[in-house]
Amino acid sequence: MVTFTRRGALGLATGVASSLILPRFSIAQADNRPSITIAVQKISNSNTLDTLREQSNVGQRIFNSSLWESLIGLDWLGNLSAVPSLATEWRRIDGKTVELKLRQGVKFHNGDEMTAEDVAFSFSKERMFGDTQPSTGKTIFVTEKNPLGRESKELPVEIPAVARRIWPALLGIEIVDKYTVRFVNGSPDVTMEGRISVAASAIANRRGWDEAKSYLDWARAPITTGPYRVAEFKPDTYLIYEAHDEYWGGRPPVKQIRFVEVPEVASRVNGLLSGEYHLASDIPPDQIEGIEKNAAFEVQGGIITNHRLTVFDKTHAQLGNPLVRRAFTHAIDRQAIVDSLWAGRTRVPAGLQWDFYGDMLVKDWTVPEYNPDLARQLLKEANYKGDPIPYRLLNNYYTNQTPTAQILVEMWAQVGLNVQIEMKENWQQILEKTPTRAVRDWSNSASFPDPVSSIVAQHGPNGQQQQVGEWTNAEMNTLSTFLETSTDRAKRHDAFARMLQICEREDPAYTVLHQNAVFTAKSKSINWKAASAFAMDFRQGNWS
């Protein structure tokens, strides 16, 4: 581990606790702000509020713009471009170093002022990296286990694994002064600013961590800088936020936000129409027309930077042969799924990439063609005899997940694939490594405009697929390291094109189904705008 001077205090070392500053209290006055209730299908898969532990769509909804904040933010209500947040400005020192000026006067939920010490702590061994070392290309294997019952500050094994997924080569944080920090990488990285902006790089309060009795106590009520703070969290039931009135971005417009877990679509819709809920999330397209027949309600939303896919475990006996996995990909009529289940409100994308990649976009790429005859031929060449292949499924964790799975199973059956659905209750059961782990659902997002944010982060050496032992490919891993360390954009583009070829054609790790879309129903009387993301923004200017 590299050691810096005091002026360059390493963020991976244990930082000095922030000085104790009591929160300011204003003179009591009438608070006429509304309290709102939002029906969601799931609050947290891990039953924690830790951005490093809860790497999920539902996590983004409750974290981003409400609870956690990073130094560089995203324009949630615009084009998702980078904007100043807890840092007011940043600049490149060199290919390995980014310097940021911290916003002065930012208050944590406990009244402490945010300083460089809190930033250093947020990227420390204690909070983020554990005993892992900066490197690229080396997989950190994990098992998906919920960290319940922990009595110490020991980090769940998934946290350092996710930390190295986001920051594979970060050496540490250099403290220049109270309001200036430098991120120091071990290798050149053109994506450092993007990495700083992701939710996993959000800033936590040092004192809040020190005073927590255990990791779990901290993770269920983390002290952060967001416009809302945790008032009460009952896993699998509800989460209550209350306004953080000393928020640097202005007094929050909502007094209290109550997220209620309502798994059934019909219950979310009926509760909205009856007035029990103010907003209802994850509305399937076939419900939109019925909701909007009532002139008092509307549905907002659309496509987001997230793709739905199915994922393969090539260690399964029937999926070891890539020809079988290729048959899966050619048996899917993706446009039929978009037309029938999504009413044309989303689209089939060009593989695991997005238009906002700019010059890194592989423009001539497509998803595997729908070709049942080719699928049958591939199965014949693979000598597949119709043995059962399990398909682990959650009950509509994703919008339209169950009907999509039923259509897929029928499409696969038409080419001779004997796929059998196995319903599971949670992600731990989905990812459990047993002989029945073969095919599952997933979604992949791009959190900043570079392939590193998706194909490397999710399928590279420390992507979830490789960390849980589902899939690996030596050439893919070498290219991932190149993509993370090269500064030659033309060569990086070519490397990304080759990675798509490997992951989607030659040795399929996954197959993209369609671009995801998110729809939220609400009363027309509420002046609120949905973001082009899972995140729900309730800051000043987006509620009245």
N, C-alpha and C positions, 0 to 999 in steps of 0.2 A: 504494500500500500504506500503510495506517495505521501510524503509529509511536506506541508507548506510552512512558511514562516508565520508568525502571529498575524502579520498584515495579510497573509494569504492563508488564513485558517481553513483547514480542510473541512468541507461540509460532511465528509463521511466520518469524521471524528465526533465524539460527544461534545455538543455545544454547551455554552454557558446559559443557564436558565435566565429567561427574561426577568427584569426587575418587576417587583409586584406593584402594579398600578391599579388602584380601585376604580371601578367604573363610575362614570358621572351619572347623576340622576337629575332629571329636570323637574321643575315644579309640576305637581299633578295637574292634569288638564283633561278635559273630555276627549275621549278617543272614539271618533265616529267611523273609523275605518271598518270595512267589512271583514268578517271571518268566513272562509269558504271551505267547502268540502269537495274533494275530487275523487271520483271512483276510478280505480286502476285495476288491471288484472293481476298485478304483482308489484310489491314494493321493493323487495330486496331478495335475491336468490341466496345470499350468504347470511342473511339475518344480521348484517352489519351495515354501517354507513361509511365504510372505508373505501375510498376510490381505488385503492390498490387491491382490495379484496373483492369488491363488487364491480367486476369488469363486464357490464351488461347493458342492454338497452334500457331496462327498467332503472338501472343505476343512473344513467345519463339523465333520465327524466327528473329524478328527485335531487340530483347533485348539482348539475350544471346551471349556473346563473342564480341558484337559490341558496345552497349551503356552502359548497366549495368554490374557490377561485384560484386561478393560476396567475403567474406573473404576466403572461401574455394571454389575452382573452380572444374570444371569437365573436363576431357580429352575428348573434343568434337570429336576429330579426331581419338580417340583410342577406349577404352572400357568403356568410361564414368566414369572411376574411379576418386576418389577424388585427387586433386592436389593442391599445394600451389597457391594462387592467391593474394588477397590483404593482406593475412596473409602468412607468410613464414613458420610458424610451429604452432602446437597446441598440447595440452596435457590435459588429464583428471586430475582434482584435486580430484574429487570424483564423485559419481553417478549423482550429480546435477550440477556440475560445469565444464566448459571447459575454459581453458586459451589459448589465442592466441597472438602471437607476430606479430605486424603489419609490413608490408613492408615499409621501410623508403624511403622517397623521392617520393612517389606516388603523382602525380599532378592531381587535378580535372580540368575540362574544363575551369574554371575561373582562374586557376593558383594557387589556394590554395593548400597547402600540406595536405594530408589526415592524421588525427591524431585520437586518441582515442575519442576525443570530437565528431567527425563526426560519429563514430560508435555508440556512446551513443545516439546521436540525431536520427540516423536511426532506433533505436528501442525504441523511446520515445513515450509517450502518444500523443504528438503533431503531430508526423509523422505517427505513426503506430497504436497504441492501443486505442486512444480516452479514453473514460471513462470505458472501459471494465476492468475486474479484472482477474488475473491469476486463472484459475480453469480448470477442465476437466469434460466433460460429460454434460455441460449445453449449450443448443443450443442458438445461437444468431440469431434471425430471421431477414431476410432482404427482401427487394423488389429490383428487378433488375431495377434500374433507372440510366440513364446516367447523370452524374453530370455537365451538361451544364448550363451556366449562373450563376454559383456561384461567389459571389463577395467577399468572405472571405476565411480564411484558414480553415474553418470548413471541416472536413473530410467527404466524402460520407460514408453512413452507411456501405457500402460493405467493406471498407478498414479495420476497426477494426474487422469485421467479418472474413475476410480472414486472418488477422494477428493472430487471436486466433485459426484459423484453422491450421496455421503453427506452432504457439507458444502458445499452450493452457495454459501452466503453467510457462512461463518465468516471473521471478520476475524483472529482469533488467540487465543492463550492469555495471559491476564494473570496474572503471578506475584504473588500477594499476599504470601506468605511461603514458607518451605521446604515447608510441608505444606498450602498453600491455593492454589487456582487458580480462575480465572474463564474460562469460555468466552464470548467476545464475538462476537455475530453482527451482520451488517450490516443485518438486517431482523428483524422480529418472527417468532418460530417457536415454535409450541406443542409441537413434537416434539423439542426439543433434548435432553431427557433420554433419549428413545428413541435418538437418533442417537449419544449418548455410550455407550450399552450395546451397540452392534453390534460384531462382531468386527473390522471395518475400523477401529474406534476404539481398538483394543488398544494397550497401552503397551509401548514398546521401550526398551532401555537405550542411553543416549547413547554410552557408552564402547565398547560392543560394536559399534556402527555405525562409530565413528571408527577402531577397530583392524582392521576388516575390509578386505581388499585390494580388493574390488570389491563391487558390488551383489549379484552372483550368489553370491559366497562368503558374504555376510551372509544372503541370503535362504534359503540352504539350511541354516543353523544360527543362526537369530536368538536373541539373548539376551533372554529374557523373564522373567516372574515366576511362570509356571504351576507346578503340582506336578510336572511332568516336563520334562526338558530333552533336547535333541537329542544323542544319542550317535553315531548314524551314519545317513546318508540316502543310499541308492542309488536315484535316480529310476527309476520303472517296475519296481522290484524289491521294496525293503523300506525301512522307516523304523523306527529303534530309538530309543525314549525310555528314559531312566533317571531314577530318583527324584531329585527336588530336595528333599533332607532338611531344608533351611532354609525350606521353604515356609511362608508365614504362616498357612495354613489347617490346619497339622498335618502330621506325617510321612506321606507317601503310603503306601498299603497295599500297593502293588505295586513290586517292585524294578526290573523292566524290562518294558516293553511293546514287542512286536515286531509291527508291521503288515506283512503279507505280501500282495503283489498277486497275486490269483488270479482272473482274469477269468471263468472258467467256473463256473457254479453247481454243477454236479455235483462238481467238484474241491473246492470249498469244503465242501460237505456231506460228501463222503467223507472229507476230511481231518479234519473235526470228529469224525465217528463213529469214526475210527481212533485218535484221540488226538493227531494231529499239530497240530491247532489247538484252542485253548480256547474261542474264539468264532468264529462265521462270520456275516458281515453280508449284508444285502440278499438275504434268503431269499424267493423267490416263494411266494405263498400255496399253490400246488399241491404244494409240497414240505413244508409244515408237518406234515401228517398222517403222512407217511412217517417224518419225523424223530422225531416224538413217539410212534411205535409202539415205539421203544426207550425203555423206562421210565427210562433214565439221562439222557435229554436233554429239553429243552423249548425252545420258541420264544417270545420276548417281543417286544412292540412293538404298533404300531397306527397310527392316522392322526396326521399331524403338520401343522404350519402351513405346508404347502407344497402347491401344486397342479401337476399335470402338464398341459401344454398343447402345442398345435402352433402354430407361429409362421409368419407370412407375410412374404415380401419383395415389397412392392408395386411395386418397380422391375422385377420380372420381367415379360416381355411378356404372359404369360397372366394375371397377377395384378393388373395395373394397374387393371382394372375391379373396383370393390368388389362388384359383383354376383356375380362368380366366387368371390371370397373368402366372401361370404355363403352361396353354395351349399355350399362346403366345410363350413361350420358347421352347416347344416341336414341334411346327409347322415349325420351321426354319431349312432348309437344309443349314447349314453354308458352308459346303464344296462346294456345288453347286455355292454359291456366290463367293467363292474364285476362283474356276475354271473358271467361266464364266466372271466375271467382273475384276478379278485381274490376269488372265492368270497364276495362280499358283505362283505368285510372293510374296504372303504372306501366312499365315497359320491360322488355327483355334487353338487358345491357350488353355491351361488348366484353363479356367476361368480367373478371374481378378488377375493374378499373372504372374511373369516373372522368367526365369531361373536364373537371377542374384540375386534372393533372397537367393540362397545358401541353408543353412540348415533350412531356414524358408519356403521353397517351399513345398507345399502340393503335394507330388508326385503322389498320386493315384487319384487326382481330375480331372474331365472332365467337359466340358460344358454340359448342358442338351441334352440328345440324341434326334436325329430327329426321332420322333415317332408320325405321324399324327393320328393314331388310339387312342393313349393315350391322345392326345390333344382333340380329339372329346369326349372321355369319361369324361375328366375333365370338359369340357363345359356342358355336360349333367348333371353331378353331381352338378354343380354350378347353374343349371337351367337358363343358359344364353339363351335368346330368340332372339338373333340377333340384339339387339339394336346397333345403330352406336357408334363407338369408334373413336374419333378424333386422328389424327396423325399429329402433328405440324412439319413442314419441312422447312428448308432453302434450297435455290437453289444451291446445290453443294458447300456449305461452306466446307464440307469434300469432298475429292476426291471420285467420283462415288456415292455421297450421293443420288441424285435423282433416278438413276437407281436401286440402292440398295433398296430404299424405295418402288419402284414399284414392285420389285420382292417379298419383304416381304409382301406387301399387298395381292399379289396373293397367296402366301403360306398360309397366315392367312385365306384368303377366302376359301381355299380348306378344312379347318377343321371347317368352320362355323363362323369365326370371321368377323364381318362387320366393317372393319377398313377404315376410310375415311381420305385421305390426305388433310391437310389444309396448303397451302403455306404461309409462313411468311417472312417478310423483314429483321428482325434482331432478336437478342437474347432477347431483351426486350419483344418482342411480343411472342417469344417461351415460356418464363418463366412467363408471366403474369398470375396471379392466377384468372382464371375464370372457369365456369363450363365446358368449352371445353378443358381444360388442362388435357390430359390423357397419351398420348405416345409421346415421342420425341427422337431425336438422341442426342448422346453425344460421347465424347471420354475421356478416363482416362489414365493418364500417371503415371509412377513411377519415381520420380526424384532422389531417392536414394534406395539402395537395402534392403528395409524392407517394410512389408505390411502397416505400418503406413503412408507411402508416398502415398498410393493409396486408399485402401478400407476404411481406417479411414479418410484420408484427404478429400475424395470425397463423402463418404456415411455414415460416422460416425456422431456424434452429431453436429459438425460444418462443415460437408461436404455440398456441394451446395444443394444436394437433401433435406436435413433436414432444412437447412437455408431458403429455399424458400417454405417449407411446402408441399413437394410432398410425402414424405415417412418418417416413423420413426418406430423403433422397440426397445423396452425396453431392451431386452437381448443383441441385437447388441450394444447398447450404453454402457451397462455395460462392455461388452467385449472390446470395443474400449478404454475405460478408463484403463482397465487392460493392454492392449497391449501397451499403451503409458507410463505406469508407472512401469511395471514389468521388472526385470532384469533376470528372469529365462527363458532361451531361449526355453527349452522344453515345459514349460507351455504356453509360448507365441505362439509357433507353434500350440499347441492344440487349443488355443483360436482362432487363425487365421483360422484353419480348420473349427471350428464351425461357424465363421462369414461367410465363403463361403457357408456353408450349409443353413444358414438363408437367406442370400441376393440373392442366386442364385437358391434355391430349395423351401424352406418352405414358405417364405414371399417375393417373388422376388421384389427387388428394381430395378433391371436392368437385362439384359441378354447380354452377350458378343457375338459379331458377328464374329470378326476376329481381328488378330493383324494388326495394321496400318502399312502402308508403304508409304514412301515419295520419290518422284522422281523429279529431277530438270534437265532441259535440258539446254545445253550450247554449245558454239562453242568449238571444239576440240583444237583450238589454245590457249584457256585459261587454264592455269595450276592451277586448283582449285579442291578441293576434298570435296564432300558432307559428312556431319557428319551423325552419326547414330542417328539422332534426327531432330526435326524441325529447330533447330538453324542453321544459316548460318555463317560460320567462315571466316572472311576476315582479320585476323591478319597476321603478318609476317610469312612467310613459307607456306602460303596457297593461294598464288596468284602470278602468273608471266606470 
